[in-house]
Every structure is written in structure tokens, then in C-alpha cells.
């Protein structure tokens, strides 16, 4: 039986999710594009090199060493061009243990509670990003983070709540997303759609509250594309 706290949290998430969906539909109406949010991006291939974590999460992707291919999209949420600050996004598609899933990062703070705050930045290559919302793992909730190391690489870590970060890997791109030749995302950008609710990696599940918050806006974005 659901507790009062759980019911309240899910109701609040549903209300907030509906509000986000409404904002997405309004944005799509004002700016009819294939993607109402993060309209322009650079899509590149890359590789995730995992060295493993110093503490166990129960998630093979975070705990064990290995490497695999990645498809990455770098974008700006509102679509403002330089030098205007915008919330930068880093979408990563991986295949692990036979399943393909998506991870979405956005520019936030890095220390303590600030890692749960979206923060506009001028350049994605100079600021940290997190998944903002936690994933459910066998050992409890974790937030993933990415710190840039140059224009085309990020060091990846995980943390619990506002606790310390634990490094587990490095994401390297086959090219520079800031290259003017890739500024419009290339011909395949409109065809690549990332969805962390629908496409989940083994061991990194979305909490029901998070799903209620995110799913309506993703559906609204899909409707606008259709």
C-alpha cells in the first residue's frame, strides 16, 4: 500500500509533469521544429572507457572496467547561440549487457545541493553536467555527473544525494562538437531522439516519480514531431 508521502510525491510529480508538457507544447507552437527543446545539436560517435568505481553500486556499468561505443548529442536547451548563456545538454546512447539505453546530462552545479539546479552556461566544454534527477540502483539512488576535460571528452562519476563523487569512466568523442562544420548537427540530427524513460540501461532504472515528471513532456515533444 502506498504511503501518504509516496502518494503526495507522485501527485506532485504528475502535476509538474503536466506543466512541463504544457510548456513543451507551447514552445513547439511558437517554434515549429523537429525538436521543440534542444532544437539544434551536434551528433558524434565516441567511446566510453570505464575503469570501474572505488565503491559498489550494484550496477555493472558503473562498477566494472570495460569499454564500448557511444552515440552522443551536444546541444543547447533553448537554442540560443553564442555568446548567450543557455542550459547545455549532453545526451549519451550506450549499449550494455545487450540493452541500449540513454543518459541525459544538463549543466548544473557540482557541489552539494547545486548539482540539482539547472544553470545556464556559455560553453558546454567548460562546465560540469549532471543527470539532475537520481536513478534507482540495487544499492539506492545515484546521480551521474560529467566534468569536461577539453572540448570533446568528459570524466564520468556517480554520487549519492549531495555526497562525494566517485569516478567510473571517461567519455571521448570522435571529433569536436564545436567544429563549425558540425554546428548544425549534421544531416542525421533530426533523426536521433534520446529518451531516458523509454530507453533504460541495466541497473539504472527511473523512479516512478521521475517517470511521472518526465514522460508527459517527452510525449508532447514526440507529438510535435509527428
N, C-alpha and C positions, 0 to 999 in steps of 0.2 A: 504494500500500500504506500502511495506517495505521501511524504510528509508535507506539512504546510509550507515549509521553506522551499521544498522542491517544486511544489505546485506554483508558488508565488514566483520563483525564479523562471520557470518555464512560461508562465503567463507573461511576465515582463519581457522575456526574450521574444515571444510571439508578437507582442505589441511593437517592440523595437524593430523586429524583422519586417513587419508590415510597413513601418515608417521608412525603413531603408529601401524597401521595394518601391514605395511611392516616389521617393527621391530619384531612384533609378529610372522609373518610367517618365518622370518629369524631365530628367536630363536627356533621355532618349527623344522626347518630343521636341525639346529645344535644339538638340544637336543630333539629327538623324545620321548615325554612323553604325558600322558593324558592331562597334563596342562602345556603349554609352560612357563607361568609365574605363580609364586607361586606354583611350582610343588609338593611340599610336605607340608602337613598340618595336624594339629590335629583337628578333628571334635568332638565336645562335645555338649551335651544338656545343657540348662541353663534356666534362668528365668529373664525377665525384670520386675523390680519393679519400677513403676512410681509414684512419689509423686506430679507431676504437676509442672508447671512453675510459676514464680512470675510475668510474663508478657505474654500476649496472643499473639499467633502466628496464631490462626485460625485453628490449627492442633490438633485434639483431642489427638493424640498420645503424643504430647509434652505438652499440656496444662492441661490435666486431670489426676488424680490419677487412678491407676489400675495396674494390673499385668498380665503377660502372658508368655507362654513358648517361648523359643528361641532355634534355632539351630545355632551354632557358629563354625567358622573355623578360626584357628590361623595359619599363615603361614609366609614365607619369600619370597619376590618377586623374587629374582634371584635364591634362593635356596642354598645360601652359609651357611655353618654350623658354629656353634660357634668355635672360638671366633671372626670370621669375621663379621664386621657390614653389615647389609642388611636392606632394607626397609621392615618393618614388616607390615603385613596385618591382619585386623580383619573383617571378614565377618559375618553379623548377619541376620538371616532369622526370621521374625516375622509374625504373623497373627493378623490383627486388623480390626475390623468392617467388617469381612467376607472376607477380602482380604489378600493374602500372598505376602510379598514383602521383598526385600533385601536391606541392608545398607552395604556399604563398607567403611572401615576406613583404613588409612595408617599413618605411623609415619611421623609427621611433627613437625614444631614449634607450640607453643601455643599462643604466644602473637603477636598482631598486624599482619603485613604482613607475618610473618614467618609461620603462620598457612596455608598458601598457597604454602609452599615449602616442597617437599619430602625430608626427612632427614634419612639417614641410621642410624640404631641403632644396638647395640649388643643384647639387650634383650627387648622384647615387654612389659614385666611386669614392666619396669621402665620408660617408655617414653610415652608422650601423642600422640594421634592419632586424625585425623580429616577426614571428608569426602572430603577435599581438594577443591571440587567444590560445589557451592551452589545449594540448592533445591528451587523450586518455591513454595511458600505457599500463602494462601489468603491475607496475610499482607506483602508480599515481600520476598526477598531471605534470606535464612538462611543456615548457615554451622553447621554441627553437630560435636561434639567433644567427645572424650572418654579419661579420665585420669585413669590410673591403680591404683588400691587400693589393692595391693597384687598380687599374681600370677594368680588369677582366678576371678577377679572382676574389673569392670570399672565404674566410675561415669560418667554419660552422661549429656551433656549440649548442648545448641544451642547458636549461636551468629549471629549478622548481620554484614557482612563485617569484619572490624577489631575492632568492638565494644566489649563490655563486654560479658562474658559468663553467661548464665542463666541455672542453673541446673534443670533437669527434671526427672532424674531416675538413676537407678543403674542396671547394668548387672552382674549377678552372674552365674558362670559355675558350673556344677555338676562334678567337677574334676579339675585337674591341667594339662593344656596343655603342661607343661614342663616335665611331667612324662615320663621317658624313655619308658614305656610300650605303650605310645601313640605317640612316636616320629615320627612314620611313618604315622600317621593319621588314622591308623586302616583300616579294610577291606572296609569300606564304603567311604573313602575319595575320590577315583576316581569317584564315582557315584554322588557326591554332587557338583553342579555347581551353583554359585551365579551370578546373572545378575541384577544390579540395574536399567538398562534401560528397560528391559523387565518386571521385577517384581517390581512395584512401590506401595508404601504404600499410603493409603488415605491421601490426603493433602500434600504429599511430591512428587511433580512432577519434572521431569527432564526438564530443559530449552532446547529448540531446539538446541541451540549452544552446550550444553553439550552432547546431544544425538548424534549430528554430530561428536563430538570429540571421544566419547566412542564406539559407535556402530560398526564401522569397525574393531577395534581390537578385540572386543568380537566375531564378526563373524569369524574373522581369527582364533581365538582360537578354536571356535566350529568346523571349517573346519578341523583343525589339529586333533581334537579328532575323527571326523568322518573318 
